[in-house]
Every structure is written in C-alpha cells, then in structure tokens.
C-alpha cells in the first residue's frame, strides 16, 4: 500500500519525483553525490507501482546518516525530522513536505550499509526524469532481490507482507532491464564488487526455484541458473 498524506491522499508518481529531485539537489548543493535505489529508482526506470518513500545512497565517507539528514534540513526548509515511533531508536526520520500538502519519507543510506555497493560517478544514470541521479538498474535489481530474501526469512509480519510486492517489483524490473537496457549485464556492470555479485548468485538460484518462468531473464543478464526438471543441472549464460 502507498504511504498516505495527512489529508488522506496517497502518494503519486509526481510526489516521488518531486521528493527525489529535491533531495538530490539539496545534496548536490552541499557538494555530495548521490543516487536513488530501491522502489523509487525502479519508478524512475518505468515501474508502474508508486513507491512508499524515497531511498537514496549518498556517496561520501565524510558524514554519517544523521549528519546528512541535518544538512538537508539546513539546506531546504521543506525537509524536516521526526522522532521514530520506536522508543529505542537512536535515529530520526527524514521527511519532505510536498507542495500539494502532505509529505514523503526519505531514507538516507551510505555505501556498505545493507551491502549497498559504492557506485562510481561515471556509472550514475539519468533517466528521462531530469535532475534525478539513479543507480544502474542491474544493481537496483540485485538489491531488490536481497530485500526479497530478507523479507522471506524474517519473522516480522510486516516484512512478510511485503513479499508479494517484492516479487512483482522484481518481475517488472527484470522485464524493463531486458526490454529497455539489454546491454546492461554482469559483464557491463563489472564495477559491482565480486562479493555483491556472488551473494546475488545464490539468491537468483532461490528466486528461479520459486519462479522458474523468470529463468530466461536471469540468463540474459549473465547468471548461470539451475533448470527445474533437469536434476539440478544449470544452463550456462554463455
């Protein structure tokens, strides 16, 4: 379900774009490079589902997450901080006030957190949405796949409820990658750390086992995947 505004209206694609553009601009004004990942990035690439928030990775080692949030609040008065509902939380939640009333949550991440890779500046992508830097789609997809396994294995009910949405997002992202970015493969994205790719390989195997109809998509990207009904044999992507 999409995040609701205080006035009851759901977030729209335009809300996500506005928040993403404002966040990237405020970070750039402070000399910080960044790029979207997660569902907001998928939305920029053409995913139909409207995300619940904006996830952005800031490519810096000079600040921690809370310092970056404070910088954004100081840079643009439309950003504000709120306490977490978790009484044990040591962090604050960042929001962006939307022109149409309401707000959108912004999650600030750094490379290394949640195994997010550091994206070379030369690989940051700009889609048809101006002013919004985005992580390459293949890396976005592999992080989506990581989220699917974490939600699947979690005992938290709120995480388990996200599984159907995770699967739909992964399926649609696979289709977009093959249709719109056919040259974006494991070979072209050699900047991704080997540890990140190797961790993804086992997750791909698990996803194919659960959803064998996605096999061709993973092969197209460059993964060697097991084939259902062939005694555990694998098909080489080459």
C-alpha positions in Angstrom: 0.0 0.0 0.0 1.2 3.5 -0.7 2.0 6.0 2.0 -0.9 8.2 2.8 -0.7 12.0 3.1 -2.1 13.6 6.3 -5.1 14.6 4.3 -5.7 11.0 3.2 -4.4 11.3 -0.3 -2.0 8.6 -1.5 1.4 9.5 -2.8 1.6 9.8 -6.5 4.5 9.3 -9.0 4.8 13.0 -9.2 5.3 13.2 -5.4 8.1 10.6 -5.6 9.8 12.5 -8.5 9.5 15.9 -6.7 10.9 14.5 -3.5 13.7 12.7 -5.3 14.7 15.8 -7.3 14.7 18.0 -4.2 16.8 15.5 -2.2 19.4 15.1 -5.0 19.5 18.9 -5.5 20.0 19.7 -1.8 22.7 17.1 -1.5 24.5 18.5 -4.6 24.3 22.0 -3.1 26.3 20.6 -0.2 28.8 19.0 -2.6 27.5 15.5 -2.1 26.9 13.0 -4.9 24.0 10.6 -4.6 21.8 8.2 -6.5 18.4 6.6 -6.0 17.9 2.9 -5.4 15.0 0.8 -4.2 11.5 1.3 -5.5 12.0 5.0 -6.2 14.8 4.1 -8.6 12.6 1.4 -10.2 9.9 4.1 -10.6 12.3 6.3 -12.5 13.1 3.4 -14.8 9.4 2.9 -15.5 7.9 0.6 -12.8 4.2 1.2 -12.5 3.8 0.8 -8.8 4.0 4.0 -6.8 6.7 3.7 -4.1 6.0 4.3 -0.4 9.1 6.5 0.0 12.5 7.5 -1.5 15.7 5.6 -0.8 18.9 7.4 -1.7 22.5 6.4 -1.2 24.9 9.3 -0.6 28.4 8.6 -1.9 30.5 10.0 0.9 32.7 9.0 3.8 32.7 12.4 5.4 29.3 12.3 7.1 27.1 9.7 8.8 23.4 9.3 8.1 22.2 11.6 10.9 24.6 14.4 9.8 23.4 14.2 6.3 19.8 14.5 7.4 20.7 17.6 9.4 22.5 19.0 6.3 19.3 18.5 4.2 17.1 20.2 6.8 19.5 23.2 6.9 19.7 23.4 3.1 16.0 23.2 2.3 13.2 24.1 4.8 10.9 21.7 3.1 12.8 18.9 4.8 12.1 18.1 8.5 12.9 15.5 11.1 10.6 13.5 13.3 11.2 11.0 16.1 10.8 7.3 15.3 7.9 5.5 16.9 10.4 3.0 18.2 11.3 4.3 21.7 14.7 2.6 21.5 15.6 4.2 18.1 18.7 6.5 18.1 17.9 8.0 14.7 15.3 10.5 13.4 13.1 10.1 10.3 13.5 12.5 7.5 10.5 13.8 5.6 10.0 16.2 2.7 7.0 18.5 2.6 5.1 18.3 -0.7 3.6 21.4 -2.4 0.2 19.6 -2.5 0.2 19.2 1.3 1.4 16.0 2.9 4.9 14.6 3.0 7.2 11.8 1.7 9.7 9.9 3.8 13.3 9.9 2.6 15.7 7.2 3.7 19.4 8.2 3.7 21.9 5.3 3.2 25.6 5.1 2.8 27.7 2.6 0.8 28.3 -0.6 2.8 25.1 -0.3 4.8 22.9 -3.2 3.9 25.7 -4.3 1.5 24.9 -1.3 -0.8 27.8 -1.0 -3.3 29.5 2.3 -3.9 28.6 3.4 -7.4 31.3 5.0 -9.5 30.3 8.5 -10.5 30.7 7.5 -14.2 28.0 4.8 -13.7 25.3 7.0 -12.2 22.4 7.1 -14.6 19.9 9.7 -15.6 16.6 8.5 -17.0 14.0 10.6 -18.8 13.2 12.2 -15.4 15.5 15.2 -15.3 17.6 16.1 -12.2 17.3 12.6 -10.6 20.5 10.5 -10.4 19.8 6.8 -10.3 21.8 3.7 -9.5 22.3 1.4 -12.6 19.2 -0.8 -12.9 21.0 -4.1 -12.6 22.4 -3.1 -9.2 19.0 -1.9 -8.2 17.5 -5.3 -9.2 20.1 -7.2 -7.1 19.4 -5.1 -4.1 15.6 -5.7 -4.6 16.4 -9.4 -4.7 18.3 -9.1 -1.4 15.3 -7.4 0.1 13.1 -10.3 -1.1 15.2 -12.9 0.7 15.4 -10.8 3.9 11.7 -10.3 4.0 11.1 -14.0 3.2 13.4 -15.2 6.0 12.2 -12.6 8.6 9.8 -13.5 11.4 8.3 -9.9 11.3 4.8 -10.0 9.8 5.2 -6.5 8.3 8.2 -7.8 6.3 6.4 -11.0 5.2 3.5 -8.9 3.9 6.0 -7.2 1.5 6.8 -10.5 -0.3 4.1 -10.3 -2.9 5.1 -6.7 -3.7 8.8 -7.7 -3.8 8.1 -10.5 -6.4 6.0 -8.2 -8.5 8.7 -5.5 -8.4 11.5 -8.0 -9.3 9.4 -9.4 -12.2 8.7 -6.0 -13.7 12.3 -4.8 -13.2 13.6 -7.9 -15.0 11.3 -7.2 -17.9 12.4 -3.5 -18.1 16.0 -4.5 -17.9 15.7 -6.9 -20.8 13.4 -4.7 -22.9 15.0 -1.2 -22.4 18.5 -1.9 -21.2 19.6 -5.1 -23.0 23.2 -4.2 -22.8 23.2 -3.9 -19.0 24.6 -7.3 -17.9 27.0 -8.7 -15.4 29.8 -8.1 -17.9 28.9 -4.4 -18.5 28.5 -3.8 -14.8 31.9 -5.1 -13.8 32.2 -2.2 -11.3 30.0 -4.2 -8.9 32.1 -5.9 -6.1 32.5 -9.6 -6.6 31.2 -10.2 -3.0 28.0 -8.4 -4.0 27.6 -10.4 -7.2 28.4 -13.7 -5.5 25.8 -13.1 -2.8 23.3 -12.4 -5.6 24.0 -15.6 -7.4 22.6 -17.8 -4.6 19.6 -15.5 -4.3 19.0 -15.8 -8.0 19.0 -19.6 -7.7 16.4 -19.4 -5.0 14.3 -17.0 -6.9 14.4 -19.2 -10.0 13.5 -22.2 -7.9 10.4 -20.4 -6.7 9.6 -18.7 -10.0 11.1 -20.8 -12.8 9.4 -18.7 -15.5 12.0 -16.0 -14.8 14.9 -18.2 -15.8 15.4 -16.7 -19.3 15.6 -13.2 -17.8 18.4 -14.1 -15.4 20.3 -16.0 -18.2 20.0 -12.9 -20.3 21.7 -10.8 -17.6 24.5 -13.3 -17.3 23.7 -15.6 -14.4 24.1 -19.4 -14.6 20.8 -20.7 -13.2 19.5 -24.2 -12.2 16.9 -25.6 -14.5 13.8 -27.2 -13.0 13.2 -30.7 -14.1 16.8 -31.4 -15.2 18.1 -32.9 -11.9 19.6 -29.7 -10.7 21.6 -29.0 -13.9 22.5 -25.5 -14.8 22.3 -23.6 -18.0 25.4 -21.5 -18.8 24.5 -17.9 -19.7 27.2 -18.0 -22.5 
